[in-house]
Amino acid sequence: MSKTKVLLFKSFILVFLLQNFIFGQNYFVGFSKEPINPNSTILSSPLAGFGDPKQGRFSINFMETGTAKNVVAMCSSDTKLYIATGNNKLWQAEISSGDPNWIYIGPSYYVTALAYGNGKLYGADKNNKLWMRDAVENDNPWINIGSAYNTTGLTFLNNKLYGTTKNNNLWVRDATPLSSPWTNLGKANSVRSLTSDGSNLIALSKYDNELWTRTTSLSPNEKWLKIGTPNHTTYGNYLSNITYIKNKLYATSNNNKLYYSQHSQTPIYAYASYFEKNSKKALIITLDLCGINYSFSHTIKAEIKSLYNIDENAILINCSHTHYAPVSQNYSCLQEFYQNPNPKYLEIVKNSILVATQNAINSKSNNSLSFVKGKTNIGYNRADITKDLDNNITMVIAKQSNTNIANGAILSASTHPVSYSQARDFITISSNYVGATRDKLGTLKNINSVQFMQGCAGDINPYKSDTPDQTATKLTQDFSNLFSLSSSNISGEITVKFDSIAVPLNNFTFNRAVNIKKANTGKYDQASERNVRWANKIINQYTSGTLSKSATVYIQILKIGDWNIIALSREAVSQYAIDLYNHFPALKLTVLGYSNDVSSYLPVQWHINKSVPNYEGYESFFIYGQSGIPVNNVEDMILTKIYSMMQ
């Protein structure tokens, strides 16, 4: 063999070995995101994050679409709107996106409520009679089919007529052309107009102009649940009649306008980043939600394992904690509309996570990973301004091995997305400045996927002088500055540990619960009513012997090579992150809260022992319906557990 061939062969071997060494340090990485906005099948979503105002925050928004003059009753078919007007005339119009063309189709004879079903119009009049006629364009005679006593609202559902009355009752009867008895279904307070979405009843209340829904259960104890309230921005005190069609609520107003409903929202997402090396897999899911319960995250992880063979303990689910997302966890002592998430919405979130996961896996490519850490200055410790806060930020950059171009960035910071600059923002679904930071950094650095993980932000707020966009601009600049710092390459195997610790609680005593109930009964502000609900819950737990004496805190340690992620459940306060970053100064480390379960705050001793009871160490436990406050040494217990798991 000639010297030239020997040299070429040696060069080939050297390049081959070098490539294998480089690729040996790399990971298969994929990124994806999917929207988790409520769709049109969900009429309205209560927004999580604040117990105030008492009347609630809802995403429902009404858009003007035309005129509807002097309307006293309204209903709809699949394609048409029908109205009765104050001058005893009946009109119809095709449903369209513009101003409807109302066509006169006959008299309405003092109708107070209208319903449509199976090609028929039903009307209750002021003389307490119930009428029926064909829903045709020409004038058609009304036929009396029985009585309707002081009816204020009428709707058709499953071949039955449901009616509300002036004396605040809900009634049901068969929708037959013959007289049929009415059956009382319970209360329906001050209903002005009634409709249905094909499954449930929807009512508009007369005096406060709120929207309510309930099932058609025959139980007289069935409760109405609020789904909308005037906020004077997207929804004013003007609705007079409602009808539901094609996943929208149409409404007339006392100023002769016609409206349709939609969500007041901007995009929120489920992000997925997938990592694989030597057949070991890991998945990081981040959600633009205020929080989730462990039962939900556990269900999702089990399904991902079944579909994609990823170890459940290697799946991290972290919430951005935006206070402008639909309720997605339980708040057992807040107003009823906050207490349980809508199962239809949780299904949307779950499906989006699964799609994002599949797309992230399908998009995987050979990437190098690098880690860099810095600082930010976007907020303060709201529990005590003299105390430190976690101002650490970390960033992991994934670069395509063949091009060295950034494929994705995973950010972490301790923020608390609570701020808003306009009244509309307060009742609009959004990711707040977390989403704005992702978008700004992605544009600035030309990175397609920018994922954000929430840190230990339980006692952090953004500066009050900053708008959400200003906070996002500052945070974006701080992350942008990290690109100019020296980063460390990530290498090594993927490993994971998942465990929990039962933190003992100093339970509120039975007598304390009784006294709190007595002190708050008869008061009608939101906090007092919440405290009564909480006291009733604790009293019942004592009586039934089900009082919880500990709180489970989940701890996940996900190591993607020598990048260490320590993730705590609940709303962990700053001190946990500060202590961990100080204890492991040499590690490539990211510390998270709001992971896998957000079921209460997680304070440290100084929060618990403040002379004046504070939110993080006291009041928040009433909101979350907890039976007690963690013991003083909770921080030591959790840190000791983490140090053991890190060995």
C-alpha positions as CSV (number, residue, x, y, z in Angstrom):
1,M,0.0,0.0,0.0
2,S,1.4,3.4,-1.0
3,K,2.1,6.1,1.6
4,T,-0.7,8.2,0.1
5,K,-3.2,5.5,0.5
6,V,-2.0,4.9,4.1
7,L,-2.4,8.5,4.9
8,L,-5.9,8.6,3.4
9,F,-6.9,5.5,5.3
10,K,-5.6,7.0,8.6
11,S,-7.4,10.3,7.9
12,F,-10.6,8.4,7.2
13,I,-10.3,6.4,10.5
14,L,-9.5,9.6,12.4
15,V,-12.6,11.4,11.0
16,F,-14.7,8.3,11.7
17,L,-13.6,8.1,15.3
18,L,-14.0,11.8,15.8
19,Q,-17.5,11.7,14.4
20,N,-18.4,8.8,16.6
21,F,-17.0,10.6,19.6
22,I,-19.0,13.7,18.8
23,F,-22.2,11.8,18.0
24,G,-21.6,9.8,21.2
25,Q,-22.1,13.0,23.2
26,N,-25.3,13.9,21.3
27,Y,-28.9,13.1,21.8
28,F,-31.9,12.5,19.5
29,V,-34.0,15.5,20.3
30,G,-37.4,16.6,19.0
31,F,-39.7,19.5,19.7
32,S,-43.4,20.2,19.2
33,K,-46.3,22.3,20.5
34,E,-50.1,22.0,20.2
35,P,-52.8,24.6,21.2
36,I,-54.8,23.9,24.4
37,N,-57.4,26.6,23.9
38,P,-61.0,25.6,24.7
39,N,-62.8,24.9,21.4
40,S,-66.3,26.1,20.4
41,T,-68.0,23.1,22.0
42,I,-67.1,24.7,25.4
43,L,-69.2,27.7,25.7
44,S,-67.4,29.4,28.5
45,S,-64.4,28.7,30.7
46,P,-63.8,30.1,34.2
47,L,-60.2,31.4,34.4
48,A,-58.0,30.1,37.2
49,G,-55.5,32.0,39.3
50,F,-57.6,34.5,41.3
51,G,-60.5,34.0,43.7
52,D,-61.6,37.6,43.1
53,P,-63.8,39.1,41.9
54,K,-66.5,37.2,43.7
55,Q,-68.7,37.0,40.6
56,G,-65.8,35.2,38.8
57,R,-63.9,35.6,35.5
58,F,-65.1,33.8,32.4
59,S,-63.8,33.6,28.8
60,I,-67.2,34.2,27.2
61,N,-67.2,37.2,25.0
62,F,-70.1,38.7,22.9
63,M,-69.6,40.2,19.5
64,E,-72.1,42.4,17.8
65,T,-73.5,40.9,14.5
66,G,-76.5,43.0,13.6
67,T,-79.9,44.4,14.8
68,A,-82.9,42.7,16.5
69,K,-85.4,45.4,17.5
70,N,-87.9,45.2,20.4
71,V,-87.3,41.5,21.0
72,V,-89.3,39.9,23.8
73,A,-88.5,36.2,23.1
74,M,-86.1,34.3,20.9
75,C,-85.3,30.7,19.8
76,S,-83.5,29.0,16.9
77,S,-83.4,26.0,14.6
78,D,-80.3,24.6,13.0
79,T,-80.4,27.3,10.4
80,K,-82.7,30.1,11.5
81,L,-83.3,32.6,14.3
82,Y,-86.8,33.3,15.4
83,I,-87.9,36.3,17.4
84,A,-91.2,37.6,18.8
85,T,-91.3,41.4,19.2
86,G,-93.2,43.7,21.5
87,N,-95.8,44.6,18.8
88,N,-96.9,40.9,18.7
89,K,-95.1,39.9,15.5
90,L,-93.1,36.8,14.7
91,W,-89.9,37.0,12.6
92,Q,-87.3,34.7,11.2
93,A,-83.9,35.2,9.7
94,E,-81.2,32.9,8.3
95,I,-78.2,32.6,10.6
96,S,-75.3,34.3,8.9
97,S,-72.1,36.2,9.9
98,G,-73.7,39.5,9.1
99,D,-76.7,41.6,9.9
100,P,-79.7,39.2,9.7
101,N,-82.5,39.8,7.2
102,W,-85.7,39.5,9.3
103,I,-88.8,38.2,7.5
104,Y,-92.2,38.5,9.0
105,I,-94.0,35.1,9.4
106,G,-97.1,35.9,11.4
107,P,-98.4,37.2,14.7
108,S,-97.0,36.2,18.1
109,Y,-100.0,37.1,20.3
110,Y,-98.3,38.4,23.5
111,V,-95.7,35.7,23.6
112,T,-93.3,35.9,26.6
113,A,-91.1,32.9,25.7
114,L,-90.3,30.9,22.5
115,A,-88.8,27.5,21.8
116,Y,-88.1,25.5,18.6
117,G,-88.2,21.7,18.2
118,N,-88.8,19.1,15.5
119,G,-90.0,21.7,13.0
120,K,-92.4,23.4,15.5
121,L,-92.4,26.7,17.3
122,Y,-93.7,26.7,20.9
123,G,-94.8,29.9,22.6
124,A,-95.9,30.7,26.1
125,D,-98.0,33.9,26.4
126,K,-98.8,36.4,29.1
127,N,-102.2,34.7,29.7
128,N,-100.5,31.5,30.9
129,K,-101.3,29.5,27.7
130,L,-98.9,27.3,25.7
131,W,-99.1,27.4,21.9
132,M,-97.6,25.5,19.0
133,R,-97.3,26.2,15.3
134,D,-95.3,25.0,12.3
135,A,-92.0,26.8,11.9
136,V,-92.6,27.8,8.3
137,E,-92.1,31.1,6.5
138,N,-95.8,31.7,5.8
139,D,-98.3,32.8,8.4
140,N,-99.5,29.6,10.2
141,P,-102.0,29.3,12.9
142,W,-101.1,28.8,16.6
143,I,-102.7,25.8,18.3
144,N,-103.3,25.8,22.1
145,I,-101.6,22.7,23.7
146,G,-102.1,23.4,27.4
147,S,-101.1,25.9,30.1
148,A,-97.9,27.7,30.9
149,Y,-98.0,29.5,34.2
150,N,-96.1,32.9,34.3
151,T,-93.4,31.5,32.0
152,T,-90.3,33.6,31.6
153,G,-88.1,31.1,29.6
154,L,-88.9,28.2,27.4
155,T,-86.7,25.6,25.5
156,F,-87.0,22.3,23.7
157,L,-84.7,19.3,24.5
158,N,-85.1,15.6,23.8
159,N,-88.8,15.9,22.9
160,K,-89.5,17.8,26.1
161,L,-90.3,21.4,26.9
162,Y,-88.5,23.1,29.8
163,G,-89.9,26.3,31.3
164,T,-89.0,28.7,34.0
165,T,-91.5,30.8,35.9
166,K,-91.8,34.1,37.7
167,N,-91.9,32.4,41.0
168,N,-88.4,30.9,40.3
169,N,-89.2,27.3,39.5
170,L,-88.1,25.0,36.6
171,W,-90.7,22.8,35.0
172,V,-90.7,20.1,32.3
173,R,-93.5,18.5,30.2
174,D,-93.7,16.4,27.1
175,A,-93.6,18.3,23.8
176,T,-96.9,16.8,22.5
177,P,-99.6,18.6,20.6
178,L,-102.0,17.7,23.4
179,S,-102.2,19.1,26.9
180,S,-99.7,17.5,29.2
181,P,-98.8,18.0,32.9
182,W,-95.8,20.0,34.0
183,T,-93.3,18.4,36.5
184,N,-91.4,20.6,38.9
185,L,-87.6,20.2,38.7
186,G,-86.5,22.6,41.3
187,K,-85.3,26.2,41.5
188,A,-84.5,28.6,38.6
189,N,-83.9,32.0,40.1
190,S,-85.1,35.1,38.2
191,V,-84.6,33.6,34.7
192,R,-85.2,36.0,31.9
193,S,-84.5,33.6,29.0
194,L,-83.9,29.9,28.6
195,T,-82.2,27.7,25.9
196,S,-80.2,24.5,25.7
197,D,-77.0,23.3,24.0
198,G,-78.5,19.9,23.1
199,S,-77.4,18.4,26.5
200,N,-77.8,20.9,29.2
201,L,-80.1,23.9,30.0
202,I,-78.7,27.4,29.8
203,A,-80.4,30.3,31.5
204,L,-80.0,34.1,31.5
205,S,-80.8,35.7,34.8
206,K,-83.0,38.8,34.9
207,Y,-81.4,41.2,37.3
208,D,-77.7,40.5,37.3
209,N,-77.6,39.3,33.6
210,E,-75.5,36.2,34.4
211,L,-75.5,32.9,32.5
212,W,-76.1,29.6,34.2
213,T,-76.3,26.0,33.2
214,R,-77.6,22.7,34.7
215,T,-78.4,19.2,33.5
216,T,-81.9,18.0,32.8
217,S,-81.8,15.7,35.9
218,L,-85.1,15.1,37.5
219,S,-83.6,15.6,40.9
220,P,-85.0,18.8,42.5
221,N,-81.6,19.2,44.2
222,E,-79.8,19.6,40.9
223,K,-77.7,22.8,41.1
224,W,-77.2,25.6,38.5
225,L,-73.6,26.4,37.7
226,K,-72.5,29.9,36.6
227,I,-70.8,30.2,33.2
228,G,-70.8,33.9,32.6
229,T,-71.1,37.3,34.3
230,P,-71.0,40.9,33.1
231,N,-67.5,42.2,33.2
232,H,-68.2,45.5,31.5
233,T,-65.5,44.9,28.9
234,T,-66.5,41.9,26.7
235,Y,-69.9,41.4,28.3
236,G,-72.1,44.2,29.6
237,N,-75.4,44.5,31.4
238,Y,-77.4,44.4,28.2
239,L,-78.5,40.8,27.3
240,S,-82.3,40.3,27.2
241,N,-82.8,36.9,25.3
242,I,-80.5,34.0,24.4
243,T,-80.6,31.0,22.1
244,Y,-77.9,28.4,21.3
245,I,-77.0,27.2,17.9
246,K,-73.9,25.7,16.2
247,N,-71.7,26.0,19.4
248,K,-72.6,29.6,19.9
249,L,-74.9,31.6,22.1
250,Y,-76.9,34.3,20.3
251,A,-78.2,37.1,22.4
252,T,-80.4,40.1,21.9
253,S,-80.0,43.3,24.0
254,N,-82.1,46.0,25.3
255,N,-80.4,48.4,22.9
256,N,-81.8,46.4,19.9
257,K,-78.5,44.6,19.0
258,L,-77.9,41.0,18.1
259,Y,-74.7,39.3,19.4
260,Y,-73.0,36.0,19.2
261,S,-70.6,34.4,21.8
262,Q,-67.0,33.3,21.5
263,H,-64.0,32.9,23.8
264,S,-62.0,35.9,24.6
265,Q,-58.6,34.3,24.1
266,T,-55.1,34.3,22.6
267,P,-53.2,31.1,22.0
268,I,-52.0,28.9,24.8
269,Y,-50.0,25.7,24.3
270,A,-48.8,22.3,25.4
271,Y,-45.1,22.0,24.5
272,A,-43.2,18.8,24.3
273,S,-39.4,18.2,24.1
274,Y,-38.2,14.6,23.6
275,F,-34.8,13.2,24.4
276,E,-33.3,9.8,23.5
277,K,-29.9,8.3,24.0
278,N,-28.9,4.6,24.0
279,S,-32.5,3.6,24.1
280,K,-33.2,5.7,27.2
281,K,-36.0,8.2,26.7
282,A,-37.2,11.4,28.5
283,L,-40.0,13.8,27.8
284,I,-40.6,17.3,29.1
285,I,-44.1,18.6,28.8
286,T,-44.9,22.2,29.6
287,L,-48.5,23.6,29.8
288,D,-49.9,27.1,29.7
289,L,-52.1,26.3,32.7
290,C,-52.2,27.6,36.3
291,G,-51.9,24.0,37.6
292,I,-52.9,20.4,37.4
293,N,-53.7,17.7,39.9
294,Y,-51.6,14.5,40.3
295,S,-54.5,12.3,39.2
296,F,-54.5,14.1,35.8
297,S,-50.7,14.1,35.3
298,H,-50.5,10.4,36.3
299,T,-53.3,9.5,33.8
300,I,-51.4,11.2,31.0
301,K,-48.1,9.7,31.8
302,A,-49.6,6.2,31.9
303,E,-51.1,6.8,28.4
304,I,-47.8,8.1,27.0
305,K,-46.0,5.0,28.4
306,S,-48.6,2.8,26.8
307,L,-48.3,4.5,23.4
308,Y,-44.6,5.4,23.2
309,N,-42.9,3.2,25.8
310,I,-41.5,6.1,27.8
311,D,-41.0,5.4,31.5
312,E,-43.6,7.3,33.5
313,N,-41.0,8.6,35.9
314,A,-39.0,10.1,32.9
315,I,-42.0,12.2,31.9
316,L,-42.0,15.7,33.5
317,I,-45.1,17.8,33.3
318,N,-44.6,21.5,34.4
319,C,-47.1,24.3,34.4
320,S,-46.4,27.9,33.5
321,H,-48.8,29.0,36.2
322,T,-50.5,31.6,34.0
323,H,-53.4,33.1,35.9
324,Y,-55.3,33.5,32.6
325,A,-56.0,29.9,31.6
326,P,-59.1,27.8,32.0
327,V,-59.5,26.1,35.4
328,S,-57.6,22.7,35.2
329,Q,-57.4,21.7,38.8
330,N,-59.6,21.4,41.9
331,Y,-60.2,24.5,44.1
332,S,-62.6,22.9,46.6
333,C,-63.3,26.0,48.7
334,L,-63.6,28.6,46.0
335,Q,-66.9,29.5,44.2
336,E,-68.6,26.5,42.7
337,F,-67.6,27.3,39.1
338,Y,-63.9,27.1,40.2
339,Q,-64.1,23.9,42.2
340,N,-63.8,21.3,39.4
341,P,-62.3,21.6,35.9
342,N,-64.5,20.9,32.9
343,P,-63.8,17.3,31.9
344,K,-64.3,18.3,28.2
345,Y,-61.5,20.8,28.6
346,L,-59.1,18.3,30.3
347,E,-59.7,16.0,27.4
348,I,-58.6,18.8,25.0
349,V,-55.4,19.2,27.1
350,K,-54.7,15.5,27.2
351,N,-55.2,15.0,23.5
352,S,-53.0,18.0,22.7
353,I,-50.2,16.6,24.9
354,L,-50.4,13.3,23.1
355,V,-50.2,14.9,19.7
356,A,-47.3,17.1,20.8
357,T,-45.6,14.1,22.2
358,Q,-46.0,12.1,19.0
359,N,-44.8,15.0,16.8
360,A,-41.8,15.6,19.0
361,I,-40.8,12.0,18.7
362,N,-41.4,12.0,15.0
363,S,-39.3,15.1,14.6
364,K,-36.3,13.8,16.5
365,S,-32.9,14.4,15.1
366,N,-29.3,14.3,16.2
367,N,-28.5,17.3,18.4
368,S,-25.9,18.5,20.7
369,L,-27.1,20.1,23.9
370,S,-25.4,22.9,25.9
371,F,-26.3,24.5,29.2
372,V,-25.9,28.1,30.4
373,K,-27.1,29.9,33.5
374,G,-27.6,33.6,34.4
375,K,-29.7,36.0,36.3
376,T,-32.8,38.2,35.8
377,N,-34.4,41.1,37.5
378,I,-38.1,41.1,36.8
379,G,-39.7,40.9,40.2
380,Y,-39.6,41.0,43.9
381,N,-40.4,38.7,46.9
382,R,-44.0,39.7,47.5
383,A,-44.2,37.9,50.9
384,D,-41.4,40.0,52.3
385,I,-39.6,42.5,50.1
386,T,-36.5,42.2,52.3
387,K,-36.2,38.5,51.5
388,D,-34.2,37.0,48.6
389,L,-36.0,35.6,45.6
390,D,-34.9,33.0,43.0
391,N,-33.6,35.2,40.2
392,N,-31.7,32.4,38.5
393,I,-32.4,31.6,34.9
394,T,-31.2,28.6,32.9
395,M,-31.2,27.8,29.2
396,V,-30.5,24.6,27.3
397,I,-29.9,25.0,23.6
398,A,-30.3,22.1,21.1
399,K,-28.3,22.4,17.9
400,Q,-28.6,20.2,14.8
401,S,-25.4,18.1,14.6
402,N,-25.1,18.4,10.9
403,T,-25.7,22.2,10.7
404,N,-24.9,23.5,14.2
405,I,-28.1,25.6,13.9
406,A,-30.2,26.0,17.0
407,N,-33.2,23.6,16.8
408,G,-34.8,24.5,20.1
409,A,-34.3,26.3,23.4
410,I,-35.6,25.3,26.8
411,L,-35.8,28.1,29.3
412,S,-36.4,28.2,33.0
413,A,-37.1,31.1,35.3
414,S,-39.1,31.7,38.5
415,T,-41.9,34.1,37.5
416,H,-45.5,34.5,38.6
417,P,-47.7,35.4,35.6
418,V,-50.3,37.5,37.3
419,S,-50.1,40.9,35.7
420,Y,-52.3,42.6,33.1
421,S,-52.4,46.0,31.5
422,Q,-55.9,46.3,30.1
423,A,-59.3,45.3,31.6
424,R,-59.8,42.9,28.7
425,D,-56.6,41.1,29.6
426,F,-58.1,40.1,33.0
427,I,-60.8,38.0,31.4
428,T,-58.9,36.8,28.3
429,I,-57.3,33.4,28.1
430,S,-53.5,33.9,27.6
431,S,-50.1,32.7,28.5
432,N,-49.3,36.2,29.9
433,Y,-45.6,37.3,29.7
434,V,-44.4,33.7,29.6
435,G,-45.8,33.3,26.1
436,A,-44.6,36.7,25.1
437,T,-41.1,35.8,26.2
438,R,-41.1,32.6,24.2
439,D,-42.3,34.5,21.1
440,K,-39.8,37.4,21.4
441,L,-36.8,35.2,22.0
442,G,-37.7,32.8,19.2
443,T,-38.0,35.8,16.8
444,L,-34.8,37.4,18.1
445,K,-32.7,34.3,17.8
446,N,-34.5,32.6,14.9
447,I,-35.4,29.5,16.9
448,N,-38.5,27.6,16.0
449,S,-39.2,26.0,19.4
450,V,-38.7,28.0,22.6
451,Q,-40.1,26.1,25.6
452,F,-40.5,27.6,29.1
453,M,-40.3,25.8,32.4
454,Q,-41.6,27.4,35.6
455,G,-39.3,27.6,38.6
456,C,-40.1,28.2,42.3
457,A,-42.2,31.3,42.1
458,G,-44.6,30.8,45.0
459,D,-43.7,34.1,46.6
460,I,-42.5,36.1,43.5
461,N,-44.5,38.8,41.6
462,P,-43.4,40.9,38.7
463,Y,-42.7,44.6,39.4
464,K,-46.0,46.4,39.7
465,S,-44.8,49.2,37.5
466,D,-44.2,46.9,34.5
467,T,-46.8,45.7,32.0
468,P,-46.7,42.1,30.9
469,D,-45.0,43.1,27.7
470,Q,-42.4,45.1,29.6
471,T,-41.7,42.1,31.9
472,A,-41.4,39.9,28.8
473,T,-39.0,42.3,27.1
474,K,-36.8,42.3,30.2
475,L,-36.8,38.5,30.5
476,T,-36.2,38.1,26.8
477,Q,-33.1,40.4,27.0
478,D,-31.8,38.4,30.0
479,F,-32.1,35.2,28.1
480,S,-30.7,36.7,25.0
481,N,-27.6,37.8,27.0
482,L,-27.0,34.1,27.8
483,F,-26.2,33.4,24.1
484,S,-23.0,35.5,24.5
485,L,-21.8,33.6,27.6
486,S,-19.7,30.5,27.6
487,S,-22.0,27.5,27.7
488,S,-21.2,23.9,28.8
489,N,-21.8,20.9,26.6
490,I,-24.2,18.4,28.0
491,S,-23.1,14.7,27.9
492,G,-24.0,11.5,29.6
493,E,-26.8,9.0,30.0
494,I,-30.5,9.7,30.7
495,T,-31.5,8.8,34.2
496,V,-34.5,9.5,36.4
497,K,-35.7,9.3,40.0
498,F,-39.2,9.9,41.2
499,D,-40.3,9.8,44.8
500,S,-42.6,11.5,47.3
501,I,-42.5,12.7,50.8
502,A,-45.5,12.9,53.2
503,V,-45.0,16.3,55.0
504,P,-46.7,16.3,58.4
505,L,-49.3,19.1,58.8
506,N,-50.2,21.2,61.8
507,N,-53.9,20.6,61.4
508,F,-56.5,23.2,62.1
509,T,-58.4,22.0,65.1
510,F,-62.1,21.1,65.1
511,N,-62.8,24.1,67.4
512,R,-60.8,26.4,65.2
513,A,-62.8,25.3,62.2
514,V,-66.1,25.9,64.1
515,N,-65.0,29.3,65.2
516,I,-63.9,30.3,61.7
517,K,-67.3,29.2,60.4
518,K,-69.1,31.3,63.1
519,A,-66.9,34.3,62.4
520,N,-67.7,34.2,58.7
521,T,-71.3,33.1,58.5
522,G,-73.7,35.8,57.4
523,K,-71.0,37.7,55.5
524,Y,-71.2,37.7,51.8
525,D,-67.8,38.8,50.5
526,Q,-65.8,36.2,48.6
527,A,-63.2,35.5,51.4
528,S,-65.9,34.9,54.1
529,E,-67.9,32.6,51.9
530,R,-64.7,30.7,51.0
531,N,-63.9,30.4,54.7
532,V,-67.3,28.9,55.5
533,R,-66.9,26.3,52.7
534,W,-63.4,25.5,54.1
535,A,-64.8,25.2,57.6
536,N,-67.6,22.9,56.5
537,K,-65.1,20.7,54.7
538,I,-62.8,20.4,57.7
539,I,-65.7,19.8,60.2
540,N,-67.0,17.0,57.9
541,Q,-63.6,15.5,57.7
542,Y,-63.3,15.5,61.5
543,T,-66.8,14.0,61.8
544,S,-66.1,11.3,59.2
545,G,-62.5,10.5,60.4
546,T,-61.1,11.4,57.0
547,L,-58.9,14.4,58.0
548,S,-55.6,14.4,56.2
549,K,-52.6,14.7,58.6
550,S,-50.0,15.0,55.9
551,A,-49.4,16.5,52.5
552,T,-47.7,14.6,49.7
553,V,-45.0,16.4,47.9
554,Y,-43.7,14.8,44.7
555,I,-40.0,15.1,43.8
556,Q,-38.7,14.3,40.3
557,I,-35.0,14.3,39.4
558,L,-34.6,14.0,35.6
559,K,-31.0,13.9,34.4
560,I,-30.4,14.3,30.7
561,G,-26.7,13.6,30.8
562,D,-25.2,16.0,33.3
563,W,-28.1,18.4,33.1
564,N,-29.9,18.0,36.3
565,I,-33.6,18.9,36.6
566,I,-35.0,18.9,40.2
567,A,-38.8,19.3,40.0
568,L,-41.1,19.9,43.0
569,S,-44.8,19.7,43.0
570,R,-47.1,22.4,44.5
571,E,-46.4,26.1,44.5
572,A,-42.8,26.0,45.9
573,V,-41.5,29.3,47.2
574,S,-38.1,30.9,46.2
575,Q,-36.1,29.5,49.1
576,Y,-36.2,25.9,47.8
577,A,-34.5,27.0,44.5
578,I,-32.1,29.3,46.3
579,D,-30.9,26.5,48.7
580,L,-30.6,23.9,45.9
581,Y,-28.6,26.2,43.6
582,N,-26.3,27.1,46.5
583,H,-25.9,23.5,47.5
584,F,-25.0,22.3,44.0
585,P,-23.0,25.3,42.6
586,A,-20.9,23.2,40.2
587,L,-23.8,21.3,38.6
588,K,-25.7,22.1,35.4
589,L,-28.9,22.5,37.4
590,T,-32.5,23.7,36.8
591,V,-34.9,23.8,39.8
592,L,-38.6,23.8,39.1
593,G,-41.9,24.1,41.0
594,Y,-45.4,23.6,39.6
595,S,-44.5,20.1,38.4
596,N,-46.8,17.1,38.2
597,D,-49.2,18.3,40.9
598,V,-50.2,21.8,42.1
599,S,-52.4,21.2,45.1
600,S,-51.2,23.9,47.5
601,Y,-48.4,26.3,48.4
602,L,-45.1,24.9,49.7
603,P,-43.8,27.5,52.1
604,V,-40.7,27.5,54.3
605,Q,-40.5,28.4,58.0
606,W,-40.4,32.1,57.8
607,H,-43.7,32.2,55.7
608,I,-45.4,30.0,58.3
609,N,-44.2,31.9,61.3
610,K,-44.7,35.5,60.2
611,S,-46.4,37.6,63.0
612,V,-49.1,38.7,60.6
613,P,-50.7,35.7,58.8
614,N,-49.7,35.9,55.1
615,Y,-50.9,34.4,51.9
616,E,-48.2,31.9,51.2
617,G,-47.9,30.5,54.7
618,Y,-51.6,30.8,55.8
619,E,-54.4,32.1,53.7
620,S,-53.6,30.1,50.6
621,F,-54.4,26.9,52.4
622,F,-58.0,28.0,52.7
623,I,-58.2,28.5,48.9
624,Y,-56.8,25.0,48.2
625,G,-59.0,23.4,50.9
626,Q,-56.1,22.1,52.9
627,S,-56.6,20.7,56.4
628,G,-53.5,22.2,57.9
629,I,-50.2,24.0,57.3
630,P,-46.9,22.2,56.9
631,V,-44.7,21.8,60.0
632,N,-41.9,24.4,60.5
633,N,-39.1,22.1,59.3
634,V,-40.8,21.3,56.0
635,E,-37.9,22.8,54.1
636,D,-35.3,20.7,55.8
637,M,-37.4,17.5,55.3
638,I,-37.7,18.2,51.5
639,L,-34.1,19.2,51.0
640,T,-32.8,16.2,52.9
641,K,-34.9,14.0,50.7
642,I,-33.6,15.7,47.5
643,Y,-30.0,15.4,48.7
644,S,-30.5,11.7,49.2
645,M,-32.1,11.3,45.8
646,M,-29.2,13.2,44.1
647,Q,-26.6,10.8,45.4
